[in-house]
């Protein structure tokens, strides 16, 4: 299937590893132009050089950005506007979860997790919506199945990711008349080197294997590329009548009916 992404201008936030990196590379394979982002210049430059060696170098831009900082996000928008004179697709992928034992995490910890997972997504949408709307483009937020069901994920992370889904749904309704589609992807357990599941496997491989085999009907992790495929489809003109959706990609783990 041709996703009709050739020449599209794409921003993938948090794109130096895992889902973000896989998504950036998949867009490049489809002929899109991509801005890579990350906090560290060294890692960002390394990924940029690797992708540029396999795709058209002119299609790969990079810019360091801390998405907890509205000023950084604004500077990124100005960089994209001056480089491409617009943007077609925003993929808001920044986020992480850190487990704490408290049933109600402390205020400072909650604020940190919300800044990383929720406010970064909202601030990105606020800053880039005008130029995405100018091209009648699309926005995809990366949430988590922790935002869909309560199954033991960190409380603060789960609540933040639920809020991302709610924000996505509400935004979709409010910008549909501007030609912008807004959707969400909720990944399940995704393995990549250096990720949280990689560290858990190194600490207790047997326990992790037992968890995955008992909770995921497909009895395995997702590969970042499988999440990237879902993101690309929702971003593409092929999903032209899909907005306000949350696509769960979890190997059957969640059990909710709606």
TABELCOR-V352739 format. One record per pair of residues at least 12 apart in sequence whose C-alpha atoms are under 8 Angstrom apart, sorted by the first residue. I is the first residue (numbers start at 1). J is the second residue. Records with the same first field share a line. If there is no record, write none. Layout:
I->J / J
This chain:
3->30 / 232 / 233 / 236 / 237 / 238
4->30 / 236 / 237 / 238
5->27 / 30 / 31 / 32 / 236 / 237
6->30 / 31 / 32
7->31 / 32 / 33
8->31 / 32 / 33 / 87 / 88 / 89
9->32 / 33 / 34 / 84 / 86 / 87 / 88 / 89
10->27 / 32 / 33 / 34 / 35 / 87 / 88 / 89 / 90 / 91
11->34 / 35 / 36 / 87 / 89 / 90 / 91
12->24 / 34 / 35 / 36 / 37 / 90 / 91 / 92 / 93
13->36 / 37 / 38 / 91 / 92 / 93 / 94
14->36 / 37 / 38 / 92 / 93 / 94
15->36 / 37 / 38 / 93
16->36 / 37 / 38 / 43 / 44 / 47
18->191 / 192 / 193 / 195 / 224
19->93 / 224 / 225 / 227 / 228
20->93 / 228
22->224 / 225 / 228
23->224 / 225 / 227 / 228 / 229 / 231 / 232
24->36
25->51
26->225 / 228 / 229 / 232
27->232
28->55 / 59
29->55
32->59
33->59 / 60
34->59 / 60 / 61
35->60 / 61 / 62 / 63 / 80
36->48 / 60 / 61 / 62 / 63
37->62 / 63 / 64 / 65
38->63 / 64 / 65 / 66
39->64 / 65 / 66
40->64
41->64
44->62 / 63 / 64
45->62
48->60 / 61 / 62
63->76
67->94 / 116 / 120 / 123 / 124
68->115 / 116 / 119 / 120
69->120
70->123
73->123 / 124 / 127
74->127
77->127 / 128
86->131 / 132 / 134 / 135
87->128 / 131 / 132 / 135 / 137
88->131 / 132 / 135 / 136 / 137 / 138
89->132 / 137 / 138 / 139 / 140 / 235
90->125 / 128 / 132 / 138 / 139 / 140
91->139 / 140 / 141 / 142 / 231
92->121 / 124 / 139 / 140 / 141 / 142
93->121 / 141 / 142 / 143
94->116 / 117 / 120 / 121 / 142
95->116 / 117
96->113 / 116 / 117 / 157
97->113 / 154 / 156 / 157
98->154 / 157
99->153 / 154 / 155
100->154
103->155
104->155
105->155 / 156
110->156
113->156 / 157 / 160
114->156 / 157 / 160
117->157 / 160 / 161 / 164
118->160 / 161 / 163 / 164
121->141 / 164
122->167
125->139
132->180
133->178 / 179 / 180
136->178 / 179 / 180
137->179 / 180 / 181
138->180 / 181 / 182 / 235 / 236
139->180 / 181 / 182 / 183 / 235
140->182 / 183 / 184 / 185 / 231 / 234 / 235
141->164 / 165 / 168 / 182 / 183 / 184 / 185
142->184 / 185 / 186 / 187
143->161 / 162 / 164 / 165 / 184 / 185 / 186 / 187
144->158 / 161 / 185 / 186 / 187 / 188
145->186 / 187 / 188 / 248 / 250 / 254
146->158 / 161 / 162
147->159 / 160 / 161 / 162 / 163 / 164 / 165 / 186
148->162 / 186 / 254
149->254 / 256
165->184 / 246
168->182 / 183 / 184 / 244
169->182 / 183 / 243 / 244 / 245
170->244
171->244
172->243 / 244
173->244
176->243
181->240 / 242 / 243 / 244
182->243 / 244 / 245
183->234 / 242 / 243 / 244 / 245 / 246 / 247
184->244 / 245 / 246 / 247
185->227 / 230 / 231 / 246 / 247 / 248 / 249
186->246 / 247 / 248 / 249 / 250
187->227 / 248 / 249 / 250
188->221 / 222 / 248 / 249 / 250 / 251 / 253
189->221 / 222 / 250
190->221 / 222 / 223 / 224
191->221 / 222 / 223 / 224
192->223 / 224
215->253
216->250 / 251 / 252 / 253
217->251 / 252 / 253
218->251 / 252
219->251
220->251
222->250 / 251
227->249
230->247 / 249
